[in-house]
Amino acid sequence: MKQSLKTFAAVLLCTGITILFCYCCYICYCSSSVYLAIKQKTRGWVGKVHQLDDQLGFAPIPGASGAHVFPVGPDIPMKYDKNGFRAPVDEKPDGARRPVFLFLGCSYTYGDACRAEDTFAYLVGKHFNGTALNAGVCGYGLTQMQILAERLIPQYRPDFVIVQCSDWLVNRATREFSPTYFLNIPYPYYADNGKDFTIVPPVYRSWGFDKDISCYRTTPAGVADFLSYMSTVAVPIQIHENMHSLAFLLKKAAGKTQRPTERKQEALNFCYTQIDGLCKKYSATMIILGLKHQSYTIVPGFFYENAEEGLKNQLAAKADYEKTYAHWRGDPPVKVDNHPNPVAHKIIAGQLIKKITGLRGKNQAKSPARQQAE
């Protein structure tokens, strides 16, 4: 009997050591892959410009500045203003001027890979000599857009709210995790609540934006640098994410979590209806801006501008789309990013300007809410 117990204990110990060894190898593999990627100047960020947010998952750090990194050519500086909106690096705040435009969306609205002054959000505000509040954030989905609308529309009382419509916004809002450059992190998501939906907060607080990986982009590569990276950033993040992911999966298997909705079309309708309701309450006009892939139906009655069709209509041939609107650098040219380039942003801005000009005449009479706000 005693011999059997000793054998069992030895097997258990060996199994535990083997599992621990394999897990350490896994951490080293994942962490070294990221280390090599940031040392090779892969696409991404430099600078700590985002922070954890219990509702949004992560959010801009007000007043933070950094840069977009490219594998070819110089980085592009960026900054968030004191309120967390994207703004030109050299622009000095001069107070809000009406009309005020609030933009909600992901990296396409934010203007990833472009200077802030080249984005359609900035160009629209500049055309009307007004204020552009660019609340687009790389990686965001419909749930984050709705949360921001609930925060920002009552606070800033915009004249127009331009909300992005793209298929991936729905996908990000109907799953518990979404990818960033180096990690899958928890996102807020829609869960069924009868005929409507509720927004479930991120299932745990990710460390993905708490520790700054990008600072190792500029340090000299070497053993000491790698060990510093592993001990201060990579290993703590990996262990934290893995342990919390495991705990979440166990809770999910036990049926103790709210599952994301599978009613994607209805979730999209719900989001835009909620934002439109806020717009009407605070005397704003909502415009849905269609960008890239759009396979969902827009509720009749909403103001809608299909920017994707407008971009395609400017081309002599559809095959020229990527060559004309993606980001190319180097000689010979190499594609470094798929987001809309400044040429595309200018065309999108033109479409929005035309749409807004046609709507402004209908909004001349001020509501009591707008009078009180001013």
Stockholm file with secondary structure:
# STOCKHOLM 1.0

chainA/1-374         MKQSLKTFAAVLLCTGITILFCYCCYICYCSSSVYLAIKQKTRGWVGKVHQLDDQLGFAPIPGASGAHVFPVGPDIPMKYDKNGFRAPVDEKPDGARRPVFLFLGCSYTYGDACRAEDTFAYLVGKHFNGTALNAGVCGYGLTQMQILAERLIPQYRPDFVIVQCSDWLVNRATREFSPTYFLNIPYPYYADNGKDFTIVPPVYRSWGFDKDISCYRTTPAGVADFLSYMSTVAVPIQIHENMHSLAFLLKKAAGKTQRPTERKQEALNFCYTQIDGLCKKYSATMIILGLKHQSYTIVPGFFYENAEEGLKNQLAAKADYEKTYAHWRGDPPVKVDNHPNPVAHKIIAGQLIKKITGLRGKNQAKSPARQQAE
#=GR chainA/1-374 SS CHHHHHHHHHHHHHHHHHHHHHHHHHHHHHHHHHHHHHHTTCSEEESCCEEEETTTEEEECTTCEEEEECSSSCCEEEEECTTSCEECTTCCCCCCCSSEEEEECSHHHHTTTSCGGGSHHHHHHHHTTSEEEECCCTTCCHHHHHHHHHHHHHHHCCSEEEEEECHHHHHHTTSSEEECSSCEEECCEEEEETTEEEEECCSSCCSTTTSCSGGGGSSCCSHHHHHHHIIIIIHHHHHHHHHHHHHHHHHHHTTCSCCBCSCHHHHHHHHHHHHHHHHHHTTCEEEEEECSCCCSCCCTTSEEEEHHHHHHHTCSSGGGHHHHHSEEETTTTEEEECSCCHHHHHHHHHHHHHHHHHHHGGGCSCCHHHHHHC
#=GC SS_cons         CHHHHHHHHHHHHHHHHHHHHHHHHHHHHHHHHHHHHHHTTCSEEESCCEEEETTTEEEECTTCEEEEECSSSCCEEEEECTTSCEECTTCCCCCCCSSEEEEECSHHHHTTTSCGGGSHHHHHHHHTTSEEEECCCTTCCHHHHHHHHHHHHHHHCCSEEEEEECHHHHHHTTSSEEECSSCEEECCEEEEETTEEEEECCSSCCSTTTSCSGGGGSSCCSHHHHHHHIIIIIHHHHHHHHHHHHHHHHHHHTTCSCCBCSCHHHHHHHHHHHHHHHHHHTTCEEEEEECSCCCSCCCTTSEEEEHHHHHHHTCSSGGGHHHHHSEEETTTTEEEECSCCHHHHHHHHHHHHHHHHHHHGGGCSCCHHHHHHC
//
